[in-house]
Amino acid sequence: METPPKPLQLDGKDRLLIREGGGCMSVFGLPFLGAGIFMLLAGLKVIPFQNAEEINFGMYAMLFGMGSVFTCVGGWLVFGRRLTVIDRARSLVLDEWRVFVPVKRKEARARDFREVILNFERGDSDSADTYPVVLEGTESLKLLAPMDFGEARSAALCIAEFLKLPFVDKTTDNVKTYAPGPPEQAGDGTQTAKPELKLVSSSPPSNMKTRITEKNGEVEMFVPQASGIGCMIVLLFVMLFFVSDFISWKKLFHDKLTFDNPGDFIGAGFFSLFFVAAFVLPVFMILRLWLGKHNIGTVVRISKDTLSIEDKTSRRSRRTRSFPFSDILSIEYTVQEDLEKDLKKNPFVKGSSPFQPGYQNQQQTARKIAGLFRKLGLSNNKIILKTKHEIYEFGYGLSKEEIMYLCGYIEKRVKGITV
């Protein structure tokens, strides 16, 4: 076995180590640890205050409590380490958490695991998207969760090859299973979800928005992106509602400001900024999106052995990515039906089973929400290009027929099939 990717490390020919913690995480935790120690010492009256006679016992207790929390969090970030040992000779998987000394330890038999799974967990406003690598069998064990798809896939393939287990890629709906083998040979897998993509028809849809040109054997496609004008118009009306609700129009147009005191200037300035934020900026964004809607999108170029993608805005081009055909794993799509299925599976909506009350109302609500998203330019329709190093999505807001046609068109071009 060759040198594994970080954070994996070989310890002999039968032991694979996964180390987590330290580095940037320790630097990030230093301010928390410092603040926690300071508050602990202040709560214990080791650090005196000038107005100590005015501070009661409750304040010292609060400082001590906050200091304990900050010290624990900072101490874990600075000194916390995780070590996972996969011992092939002993058929043992050891997962250990340490802060100077072991604080949590878990052992499992390697023979109890059947496969190595690569998942996708979408983050929120407080966390980033991650790609957890999980050992699955009689129990589940999450080994690591990188934020980079390429890093996570390389690690998962290496672990699967080390344990001679199948590797299952579940990062998209198109689930694929790869037989045990060297990572460099894991280019094709057994598909277990959606069938192989086909062209919907030999001719493009009648309402197709994508522009396709072919010259000297190379294909260039301009795939427009959803402008989001509908969403901006809704935002504008919402902001106008709040303006009319919180501002007295009679006072605004009939009462005259005398500007005899600084408060009049402050009030006029505050209202001007609020008016610009609530009305002028949305109008400006709507006009900008409308004028540049034909230039905002993704340019896909397919040459003899390379597929390149360029993001374009109305004034400039952004990052350009190039992918050799040998690095492309799959070309997939998500259409409106998938969004409706996700909405119907929402745990906050009752009636997930046809035999439960409210099931029909749930189906109708899901269809209405999906239709509203489509009208506002927030459709979930998209093309997913999965490579060995990253996952790239484009084509948001296009119709279902166009998404499926383009997906099949690109896939056949990559495979060298004349369309």
Order of alpha helices (4+ residues) and beta strands (2+ residues): beta-beta-alpha-alpha-beta-beta-beta-beta-beta-beta-alpha-beta-beta-beta-beta-beta-alpha-alpha-alpha-alpha-beta-beta-beta-beta-alpha-alpha-beta-beta-alpha
